[in-house]
Amino acid sequence: MSKKRRRGRPSKTNAKRNTTTREGRRTGRDPSDAGTAELRWRRTVATGSEDLSHEDPLAELYGRSLLTTAQYNAGRDIAELLAVMLPLHVGNVWQRLLTGTGASFTGYQPSPAAERARFLLDRIASIIGDQAVLVFAVCSGSRYFQQHEAIAEGLDRVSRRWSK
C-alpha cells in the first residue's frame, strides 16, 4: 500500500520546528530577528550592546560594566520575585478601594507563590541591609544610576549569599 502524497510543502524528515522561513528551509536555520535599525541603535546607545534591553535598568548597568554577571543575575532573580508579588499588591489596593478599609474579603488569600516570593524578598532585604529599597526599586524598573555603587554592593551581597 503506497502513501498518498499530501498537498502543500513537503516535510523534511530532519527538520526543526523553528525553520519556517524560506531561508530556514534552505539552510536548516532561521535568521535571527535583531529588530529594526532604530531599536538596535537604542539598545547600543543605552547598554553598549544590541543584545541587552534598553528598557531594563539592570541591563543598562550591566552593559556599562557597572555590574558583574553574578550581580546582574541576582538582580534579575529579584525582579522575577517582584513580578510574582505584583498581583498580591494589586489585590490589596483593589480591596482597599472597594471596601474603604484595609480589611480583606472573606476567602481572599494571596497565592502560595506570592507568599513564598514575599518571604524570599524579606530575607533578601535583610541580606542587603540599608540599600534594600534602592536595590528593589532598580530591579523593578526605576533608574537610580547615580547610586550605582550602592546598587552593586547590595546585589553583590545577595549574589555571594546565593552562590554558597
BAGUTOR-437283 format. One record per residue: residue in one letter; z negated, x negated, y negated of N, C-alpha, C in turn. Coordinates in pm, whole numbers, padded with zeros to 5 digits, always signed. Example, Ala and Ser with C-alpha at 12.3 -4.5 7.8 and 13.67 -1.06 7.14 Angstrom:
% residues 2
A-00780-01319+00569-00780-01230+00450-00780-01320+00330;S-00708-01285+00225-00714-01367+00106-00787-01290-00003;
% end
This chain:
% residues 164
M+00000-00084+00117+00000+00000+00000+00000-00089-00124;S+00093-00067-00211+00104-00151-00331+00028-00087-00447;K-00017-00174-00534-00089-00127-00652+00008-00076-00755;K-00029+00032-00823+00054+00082-00931+00036-00005-01053;R+00143-00031-01119+00135-00109-01243+00082-00019-01353;R-00020-00069-01422-00077+00006-01533+00003-00016-01659;R+00004+00083-01745+00071+00070-01873-00015-00015-01966;G+00049-00072-02066-00024-00150-02167-00021-00298-02137;R-00108-00367-02206-00114-00513-02195-00167-00552-02058;P-00103-00646-01990-00154-00689-01860-00286-00764-01876;S-00377-00744-01784-00506-00811-01793-00497-00948-01729;K-00572-01040-01788-00580-01175-01732-00698-01179-01637;T-00682-01244-01527-00789-01247-01427-00909-01327-01477;N-00887-01430-01556-00997-01512-01603-01022-01494-01753;A-00989-01376-01804-01003-01351-01947-01148-01329-01986;K-01182-01370-02104-01314-01344-02160-01308-01213-02236;R-01422-01149-02250-01423-01020-02319-01387-01034-02467;N-01420-01147-02528-01401-01159-02671-01263-01210-02711;T-01176-01232-02618-01042-01276-02654-00953-01154-02672;T-00965-01092-02787-00894-00968-02810-00780-00982-02910;T-00771-01093-02979-00661-01111-03073-00544-01177-03003;R-00431-01180-03068-00314-01244-03008-00339-01392-02984;E-00401-01456-03084-00432-01598-03066-00532-01618-02952;G-00626-01528-02940-00724-01536-02831-00659-01519-02696;R-00563-01429-02685-00495-01412-02557-00407-01532-02525;R-00353-01595-02631-00266-01709-02608-00346-01835-02573;T-00455-01859-02646-00529-01983-02627-00654-01967-02542;G-00704-01844-02524-00827-01823-02449-00950-01823-02538;R-00933-01848-02669-01046-01848-02764-01006-01771-02888;D-01094-01684-02933-01069-01614-03058-01103-01705-03175;P-01027-01696-03283-01064-01775-03401-01190-01716-03464;S-01274-01801-03518-01396-01750-03580-01364-01707-03723;D-01425-01599-03764-01405-01548-03899-01516-01601-03987;A-01483-01693-04076-01582-01755-04164-01601-01676-04292;G-01529-01568-04309-01543-01487-04428-01436-01519-04532;T-01444-01449-04643-01348-01471-04749-01375-01603-04819;A-01280-01645-04900-01297-01770-04974-01415-01761-05070;E-01433-01643-05132-01545-01626-05225-01679-01633-05152;L-01688-01573-05034-01812-01577-04956-01843-01719-04912;R-01742-01792-04866-01764-01931-04827-01808-02015-04946;W-01750-01989-05064-01787-02061-05185-01932-02032-05222;R-01974-01904-05216-02113-01868-05249-02211-01934-05154;R-02177-01935-05027-02265-01999-04929-02276-02148-04956;T-02165-02213-04986-02166-02356-05011-02244-02390-05137;V-02227-02312-05242-02300-02338-05366-02450-02318-05346;A-02489-02212-05277-02631-02180-05262-02701-02271-05162;T-02636-02300-05050-02706-02370-04942-02647-02507-04910;G-02530-02538-04961-02467-02664-04926-02393-02659-04793;S-02385-02542-04732-02319-02526-04603-02255-02388-04596;E-02143-02378-04527-02079-02248-04507-02145-02169-04395;D-02231-02233-04317-02291-02168-04201-02417-02089-04235;L-02488-02126-04342-02614-02061-04377-02591-01948-04475;S-02673-01845-04468-02659-01728-04554-02705-01760-04695;H-02627-01716-04791-02665-01738-04931-02766-01635-04979;E-02796-01534-04899-02889-01429-04937-03029-01453-04884;D-03048-01552-04802-03177-01580-04741-03242-01698-04812;P-03359-01679-04875-03425-01790-04944-03462-01905-04851;L-03501-01874-04728-03532-01982-04634-03410-02067-04603;A-03294-02001-04589-03171-02075-04562-03133-02162-04681;E-03158-02112-04801-03128-02193-04920-03217-02316-04925;L-03346-02300-04898-03436-02415-04896-03398-02512-04785;Y-03361-02460-04669-03320-02544-04557-03189-02616-04589;G-03096-02547-04650-02969-02608-04685-02982-02716-04790;R-03081-02705-04876-03107-02808-04978-03198-02919-04926;S-03228-02918-04799-03314-03017-04731-03456-03017-04786;L-03504-02901-04829-03642-02888-04874-03733-02841-04760;L-03673-02797-04649-03746-02759-04529-03687-02833-04410;T-03772-02864-04313-03723-02922-04188-03678-02808-04095;T-03618-02844-03986-03572-02743-03890-03690-02665-03832;A-03799-02734-03802-03917-02666-03746-03976-02569-03848;Q-03982-02609-03975-04033-02521-04080-03943-02399-04098;Y-03812-02421-04096-03717-02311-04110-03732-02212-03994;N-03743-02263-03872-03759-02175-03756-03890-02097-03763;A-03997-02160-03808-04124-02090-03823-04111-01980-03928;G-04041-02008-04036-04019-01907-04140-03936-01791-04090;R-03836-01818-04009-03754-01709-03953-03838-01624-03857;D-03927-01687-03781-04015-01610-03692-04107-01519-03773;I-04160-01571-03884-04245-01489-03971-04164-01374-04029;A-04040-01401-04068-03954-01295-04124-03930-01186-04020;E-03913-01222-03894-03895-01121-03789-04021-01036-03772;L-04138-01099-03778-04263-01023-03768-04278-00928-03887;L-04240-00975-04006-04248-00889-04124-04152-00771-04112;A-04037-00794-04051-03940-00684-04032-03994-00581-03933;V-04070-00625-03834-04131-00531-03740-04239-00450-03812;M-04308-00512-03906-04415-00446-03979-04363-00344-04081;L-04239-00353-04124-04186-00267-04230-04200-00119-04199;P-04164-00069-04081-04182+00074-04056-04328+00118-04063;L-04420+00029-04027-04563+00063-04035-04603+00088-04180;H-04558+00001-04271-04592+00018-04412-04521+00137-04473;V-04396+00159-04437-04322+00273-04490-04388+00403-04446;G-04432+00410-04322-04500+00529-04275-04626+00556-04354;N-04703+00454-04385-04826+00473-04461-04796+00519-04603;V-04693+00468-04665-04658+00511-04800-04619+00658-04801;W-04538+00700-04704-04498+00841-04699-04617+00931-04671;Q-04709+00884-04590-04829+00964-04564-04907+00985-04692;R-04922+00879-04771-04997+00892-04896-04926+00984-04993;L-04793+00978-04997-04718+01063-05089-04725+01210-05048;L-04712+01236-04919-04709+01375-04874-04845+01441-04869;T-04947+01366-04833-05079+01426-04821-05163+01408-04946;G-05127+01314-05031-05204+01290-05152-05327+01205-05127;T-05349+01164-05005-05464+01079-04973-05417+00966-04883;G-05509+00880-04852-05478+00772-04759-05495+00813-04615;A-05540+00937-04593-05564+00983-04456-05432+00996-04382;S-05435+00970-04255-05313+00979-04175-05304+01116-04109;F-05185+01152-04069-05165+01275-03993-05230+01261-03857;T-05264+01371-03799-05316+01363-03663-05200+01326-03571;G-05223+01233-03488-05119+01193-03394-05032+01080-03445;Y-05044+01041-03573-04964+00929-03621-05032+00799-03580;Q-04960+00719-03509-05009+00588-03467-04898+00488-03490;P-04930+00370-03542-04826+00267-03553-04783+00223-03413;S-04662+00177-03404-04611+00135-03273-04689+00014-03224;P-04692-00007-03094-04760-00127-03040-04698-00256-03093;A-04566-00256-03114-04501-00376-03167-04548-00405-03309;A-04563-00300-03390-04611-00319-03527-04756-00366-03528;E-04837-00314-03439-04976-00359-03430-04985-00505-03388;R-04903-00543-03292-04901-00683-03248-04851-00773-03360;A-04749-00730-03433-04698-00809-03546-04806-00824-03653;R-04881-00717-03681-04988-00725-03780-05095-00824-03735;F-05130-00821-03607-05229-00913-03553-05180-01058-03566;L-05054-01083-03529-04999-01219-03539-04990-01265-03684;L-04952-01175-03774-04942-01213-03916-05081-01244-03973;D-05183-01174-03929-05320-01206-03972-05360-01345-03925;R-05326-01378-03801-05356-01512-03750-05277-01619-03825;I-05149-01591-03854-05066-01686-03927-05120-01707-04067;A-05166-01598-04131-05221-01610-04266-05346-01698-04265;S-05427-01688-04160-05545-01775-04153-05506-01921-04129;I-05396-01943-04058-05348-02081-04036-05295-02139-04166;I-05218-02061-04242-05156-02112-04365-05261-02136-04472;G-05352-02043-04490-05455-02060-04591-05418-01994-04723;D-05440-02065-04832-05423-02008-04966-05278-01973-05000;Q-05183-02043-04942-05042-02018-04973-04980-01908-04888;A-05058-01832-04813-05004-01733-04719-04923-01627-04791;V-04970-01579-04906-04897-01475-04979-04762-01529-05025;L-04760-01652-05074-04635-01713-05120-04538-01733-05005;V-04587-01783-04892-04500-01806-04775-04445-01674-04723;F-04531-01572-04714-04484-01442-04667-04382-01382-04762;A-04400-01403-04892-04304-01350-04990-04168-01415-04973;V-04166-01546-04953-04037-01616-04935-03974-01575-04803;C-04053-01560-04698-03999-01519-04568-03944-01377-04573;S-03998-01293-04661-03950-01155-04670-03833-01141-04766;G-03794-01249-04836-03674-01243-04917-03691-01272-05064;S-03810-01303-05111-03830-01336-05252-03799-01483-05276;R-03760-01516-05397-03722-01652-05429-03826-01715-05522;Y-03903-01808-05467-04000-01886-05543-03972-02033-05516;F-03862-02082-05569-03821-02218-05536-03899-02324-05613;Q-03970-02285-05719-04046-02383-05794-04163-02435-05710;Q-04216-02353-05621-04329-02394-05537-04283-02433-05397;H-04169-02498-05387-04116-02528-05253-04206-02622-05175;E-04285-02707-05242-04376-02794-05169-04485-02713-05099;A-04540-02613-05168-04644-02529-05109-04587-02446-04993;I-04464-02398-05009-04400-02322-04902-04378-02411-04780;A-04327-02532-04803-04302-02625-04693-04433-02663-04624;E-04541-02681-04703-04670-02717-04644-04724-02603-04557;G-04713-02480-04605-04760-02366-04527-04681-02348-04399;L-04548-02360-04408-04464-02346-04289-04486-02462-04193;D-04518-02579-04247-04545-02694-04161-04672-02672-04080;R-04774-02613-04142-04897-02582-04068-04868-02487-03953;V-04785-02385-03980-04752-02289-03876-04670-02354-03765;S-04570-02433-03804-04483-02495-03702-04560-02593-03616;R-04654-02669-03675-04735-02761-03595-04824-02686-03498;R-04880-02574-03542-04970-02496-03457-04894-02427-03343;W-04772-02378-03373-04694-02307-03272-04630-02402-03171;S-04607-02526-03210-04537-02618-03119-04631-02679-03016;K-04762-02656-03029-04856-02713-02933-04853-02641-02802;
% end
